[in-house]
Amino acid sequence: MTIDEKGRNEMTIGERIRFVRKQRKMTQMELANACHIKERVMISHYETGRSIPSMGRIEEMAKALDVSPAWLCGWTVGEQR
């Protein structure tokens, strides 16, 4: 997580995925299964920034995590769907 010039926390998409996944008490495997991802390691790659999810994958993860795709991308402040 980084702090912007105004002192606000700015999470990366991966940090947002991990944050909300843990809030929902989901494992990486559970999220992978909910998104029809065959390998759990892809969730780890998304969370660490090693891979960037496609917009379609972002939409699947947002639905599984019950947040809006815009929030997951960092475009909005609230988690509302």
C-alpha positions as CSV (number, residue, x, y, z in Angstrom):
1,M,0.0,0.0,0.0
2,T,1.3,3.5,-0.8
3,I,0.4,6.9,0.5
4,D,-0.4,9.6,-2.1
5,E,0.6,13.2,-2.0
6,K,-2.5,14.0,0.1
7,G,-1.8,11.4,2.7
8,R,-4.4,8.9,1.4
9,N,-3.8,5.2,1.2
10,E,-3.7,4.0,-2.4
11,M,-4.0,0.3,-2.8
12,T,-3.0,-1.5,-5.9
13,I,-5.5,-3.8,-7.6
14,G,-3.7,-6.8,-6.1
15,E,-3.8,-5.2,-2.6
16,R,-7.5,-4.6,-3.0
17,I,-8.1,-8.2,-4.1
18,R,-6.2,-9.5,-1.1
19,F,-7.8,-7.0,1.3
20,V,-11.4,-7.9,0.4
21,R,-10.7,-11.6,0.0
22,K,-9.4,-11.7,3.6
23,Q,-12.4,-9.6,4.8
24,R,-14.7,-12.2,3.2
25,K,-12.6,-14.9,4.9
26,M,-11.9,-16.6,1.6
27,T,-8.8,-18.6,0.7
28,Q,-7.0,-18.0,-2.6
29,M,-8.3,-21.5,-3.7
30,E,-11.9,-20.5,-2.9
31,L,-11.6,-17.3,-4.9
32,A,-10.0,-19.2,-7.8
33,N,-12.8,-21.8,-7.8
34,A,-15.5,-19.1,-7.7
35,C,-13.8,-17.5,-10.7
36,H,-13.2,-20.7,-12.6
37,I,-9.5,-20.3,-12.4
38,K,-7.8,-23.7,-12.5
39,E,-4.7,-22.7,-10.5
40,R,-4.7,-21.0,-7.2
41,V,-1.3,-19.5,-8.0
42,M,-2.9,-17.1,-10.4
43,I,-4.7,-15.4,-7.4
44,S,-1.3,-15.1,-5.7
45,H,0.1,-13.6,-8.9
46,Y,-2.7,-11.0,-9.0
47,E,-2.3,-10.2,-5.4
48,T,1.4,-9.7,-5.6
49,G,1.3,-7.8,-8.8
50,R,3.2,-10.4,-10.7
51,S,0.3,-10.7,-13.2
52,I,-2.4,-8.1,-14.1
53,P,-5.9,-9.6,-14.4
54,S,-7.9,-8.9,-17.6
55,M,-11.1,-6.8,-17.3
56,G,-13.1,-10.0,-17.7
57,R,-11.2,-11.6,-14.8
58,I,-11.6,-8.4,-12.7
59,E,-15.4,-8.6,-13.3
60,E,-15.5,-12.3,-12.2
61,M,-13.4,-11.6,-9.0
62,A,-15.5,-8.6,-8.2
63,K,-18.7,-10.7,-8.4
64,A,-17.2,-13.4,-6.3
65,L,-16.0,-10.9,-3.7
66,D,-19.2,-8.9,-3.8
67,V,-17.6,-5.6,-4.7
68,S,-17.8,-3.4,-7.8
69,P,-15.2,-3.9,-10.6
70,A,-14.6,-0.1,-10.4
71,W,-13.7,-0.4,-6.7
72,L,-11.4,-3.4,-7.4
73,C,-9.6,-1.3,-10.0
74,G,-9.3,1.6,-7.6
75,W,-11.6,3.9,-9.6
76,T,-14.0,4.5,-6.7
77,V,-13.7,4.8,-3.0
78,G,-16.6,2.6,-1.7
79,E,-16.9,-1.2,-2.1
80,Q,-20.5,-1.0,-3.1
81,R,-21.7,-3.0,-6.1
